[in-house]
Amino acid sequence: MNKEGTQRSLEIYGIKSLSELQPLELYNIRSVNARGYAVVNRNIPLEEKKKGVKKKLSFCLLQNQGSAAFCGFGSITNLIDGKEVDFTTYMLKSLETVEMGLPKSEIIFSD
């Protein structure tokens, strides 16, 4: 990364050194009929930190036949009754319960 890119990253994340960035956590996910991954990211841009975001989860599950995908992302910490609650474990377990249906092109309708 060049000097300008490094400086821009420092400003975006509100840090003094790139060494303050934390490694991403990668999880392999296997659900009922899909496989994929989830990534937990604690490197939150300063603007989002100001809004209370502390940790994000991104995920993508691919149906075993490879014909469909279920992906998403979002904050996984929340304030509940004035206490910060971390939903990481809950979200990872929830992803393991996902069962993907047939794509519309494979659904057969009968009378």
C-alpha positions as CSV (number, residue, x, y, z in Angstrom):
1,M,0.0,0.0,0.0
2,N,1.4,3.4,-0.9
3,K,1.7,6.3,1.6
4,E,-1.5,8.0,0.5
5,G,-3.5,4.7,0.8
6,T,-2.1,4.1,4.3
7,Q,-3.0,7.7,5.4
8,R,-6.5,7.3,4.0
9,S,-6.9,4.0,6.0
10,L,-5.7,5.6,9.2
11,E,-8.3,8.4,8.7
12,I,-11.2,6.1,7.8
13,Y,-10.6,3.9,10.9
14,G,-9.6,6.7,13.3
15,I,-6.3,4.9,14.2
16,K,-2.7,6.0,14.5
17,S,-1.1,2.9,13.0
18,L,-2.2,0.1,10.8
19,S,-0.9,-2.3,13.5
20,E,-4.1,-1.3,15.4
21,L,-6.2,-3.2,12.9
22,Q,-7.4,-6.6,14.1
23,P,-7.4,-9.8,12.1
24,L,-10.6,-11.0,10.6
25,E,-12.2,-14.1,12.1
26,L,-13.2,-16.7,9.4
27,Y,-15.7,-19.5,10.1
28,N,-16.6,-22.4,7.9
29,I,-20.4,-22.9,8.0
30,R,-22.2,-26.2,7.2
31,S,-25.9,-26.1,7.4
32,V,-28.6,-28.6,6.5
33,N,-28.1,-28.4,2.7
34,A,-25.6,-25.6,2.3
35,R,-22.0,-24.7,2.9
36,G,-20.3,-21.4,3.2
37,Y,-18.5,-19.0,5.4
38,A,-18.9,-16.2,7.9
39,V,-16.5,-13.4,8.6
40,V,-16.4,-11.4,11.8
41,N,-14.8,-8.0,11.4
42,R,-13.8,-5.7,14.4
43,N,-12.2,-3.1,12.1
44,I,-15.0,-0.6,12.0
45,P,-14.7,2.8,10.2
46,L,-14.8,5.8,12.5
47,E,-18.2,7.0,11.1
48,E,-19.8,3.7,12.0
49,K,-18.1,3.6,15.4
50,K,-19.8,6.9,16.2
51,K,-23.1,5.2,15.5
52,G,-22.3,2.4,18.0
53,V,-21.2,-0.3,15.6
54,K,-18.5,-2.4,17.2
55,K,-18.4,-5.7,15.2
56,K,-19.8,-6.8,11.9
57,L,-20.7,-10.2,10.4
58,S,-20.7,-11.0,6.7
59,F,-21.8,-14.5,5.5
60,C,-22.6,-16.4,2.4
61,L,-24.1,-19.9,2.1
62,L,-24.2,-21.8,-1.1
63,Q,-26.7,-24.6,-1.6
64,N,-25.0,-28.0,-2.0
65,Q,-26.1,-28.3,-5.6
66,G,-24.6,-24.8,-6.2
67,S,-27.8,-23.4,-7.6
68,A,-28.6,-20.8,-5.0
69,A,-26.9,-18.6,-2.4
70,F,-27.9,-16.8,0.8
71,C,-25.7,-14.0,1.8
72,G,-25.8,-11.0,4.1
73,F,-24.0,-8.7,6.5
74,G,-24.6,-6.4,9.5
75,S,-23.7,-5.3,13.0
76,I,-23.7,-8.2,15.5
77,T,-23.6,-6.1,18.7
78,N,-26.6,-4.3,20.1
79,L,-27.7,-2.3,23.1
80,I,-30.5,-4.1,25.1
81,D,-31.8,-2.5,28.3
82,G,-28.6,-0.4,28.4
83,K,-26.3,-3.4,28.1
84,E,-24.2,-4.3,25.1
85,V,-25.1,-7.7,23.8
86,D,-22.9,-9.6,21.4
87,F,-24.9,-11.9,19.0
88,T,-21.8,-13.6,17.4
89,T,-22.4,-17.0,18.8
90,Y,-26.1,-16.8,18.2
91,M,-25.7,-15.8,14.6
92,L,-23.1,-18.5,13.8
93,K,-25.4,-21.2,15.3
94,S,-28.4,-19.8,13.4
95,L,-26.5,-20.0,10.1
96,E,-26.0,-23.7,10.8
97,T,-29.7,-24.2,10.9
98,V,-30.4,-22.7,7.5
99,E,-32.1,-25.0,5.0
100,M,-32.3,-23.6,1.5
101,G,-35.3,-24.5,-0.7
102,L,-35.3,-25.2,-4.4
103,P,-34.7,-22.3,-6.8
104,K,-37.9,-21.2,-8.5
105,S,-36.9,-22.7,-11.7
106,E,-36.9,-26.2,-10.1
107,I,-40.2,-25.9,-8.2
108,I,-42.8,-28.1,-9.8
109,F,-46.5,-27.0,-9.5
110,S,-49.3,-29.5,-9.8
111,D,-53.1,-29.4,-9.6
